[in-house]
């Protein structure tokens, strides 16, 4: 009879372990998306800062087709600000906007890393307990 409550606890802990592992995997996927976004944003900031030096550029037309182009106005750019809304901004304002967006991505990444660290600690606790319970 004493084994039934212990088996129930073990099953509950195993379910919790699996749930925490899925949450940790989801956090890792979110981190990868944020890392990709941060890299793209950093590259865009660099391109905007070097825009006055550009003599020509290539723009993707889709399906691997590139079009040679030159910027008629290197002082202003169009920036998607969210929800499909595009606004004209000066290059310095666009850079500031992108740096703010980059800061938000870095902050979100930090929160996800903290959460994953806490999840990892609990996962280790549960794994150790279940291993010990399984060896008895």
Residue, then its C-alpha position, 0 to 999 in steps of 0.5 A: x500500500x505504501x508504494x501506491x502513493x509513491x507511484x502516484x507522486x512519481x507519475x505526477x513528477x514525471x508529468x511535471x518533468x515532461x511539461x517543464x522540458x517542453x517549456x524549456x524547449x519552447x524557450x530555446x526556440x523563442x531565443x533562436x527567433x530573438x537572436x535571428x531578429x537581433x542579428x537582422x536588426x544589427x545588420x540593418x542598422x549597419x546598412x543604414x549608417x553606411x547608406x550615404x557611402x553606398x553607390x549602388x545596392x541590390x534589392x531582392x525581388x523574390x525567388x532569388x532575383x536581385x535588382x540593382x538600384x540606387x537610393x534617390x533619397x539617402x536621408x529618409x527611409x521607410x520603416x515598418x513600425x508594426x502591424x503592417x504600418x510603414x512610416x517615413x523616418x529620417x535615417x537617424x530616427x530609423x536607427x534610433x527606432x531599430x536600436x530601441x527594438x534591438x534593446x527590447x529583443x535583448x531584454x526579452x532574451x534575458x527574461x527567457x534565459x532567466x526562466x529557462x535557468x529556473x526551469x533547468x534547476x527544477x528539471x534537474x531536481x525532478x530528474x534526480x528524484x525520479x532516478x533515485x525513486x527508480x533505483x529503489 
